[in-house]
């Protein structure tokens, strides 16, 4: 009975798939007018050579604001879920006397290969992340992608260097504040247009010259804000996860 | 579709099957990272470099990283609980 059901179901699914696939338009064909219109107007109107960024951060900037705040709220939710209860903290400090018995103790010392590779990677990722954020309007990429790349720099520092160095380059308060301020900056920039008498998130900043860094007005500034927000969000998420291990490492180093 | 796109398409299907068939969550996080990378390649070959970049950073890096961190957190909690149980028995 079961075999019959699964065979009939699979056969039905296969038939539907073949029927659907045979009716597909030819590969690469595009019947909608919207894309064609954008392709011919975006460069002239907004000086943005990456039309995808022009759509995301200008023509449909409101949708991207929603996306940014989805990320913001998820990070806040994760931080809330994984927060340390006051009592537990007290316990772990008492237990720290017997270091050997702590869960996840005695991490092997970082190998030289990881250290060298991590240090070499930091400068490269910072530069690449900044490039990705600042050139979102001219080439593929932008704040979201560049922000995640930027966030991997503190992670490689955490893996390669001392825990104290990680805390120095990414102090918790600074990360938290810059994430929140960058997220708010998106709305503020949108409201600036309203104050000037235009609609919310209208491109009001000077457009500049196409194919140059800082061109396309709002698209550049919004990418910058989103980049900082995403980088901050990811570092915050990481530090929430690794907080206990970080504290353990800090205690060991201070001995 | 060219032969390259077809090949990568089949690779996506194969690695997706690999992710589903992997039983151990730790190995699965590596498998899903590879799947994300291949999927990004597919996006790139279909002229969507923006989406491919997002796919690399989210699908191949951020998602497996979050899975790994969550696994290590669960592992640490399990050990803590085990220790507490042993202490109670003493």
Interface residues (C-beta under 8 A of the other chain):
Chain A: X27 X50 X52 X53 X82 X101 X103 X104 X132 X140 X141 X142 X144 X145 X148 X149 X152 X234 X237 X238 X241 X242 X244
Chain B: X1 X49 X50 X52 X53 X54 X56 X57 X58 X61 X62 X65 X66 X69 X70 X72 X73 X75 X76 X77 X79 X80 X83
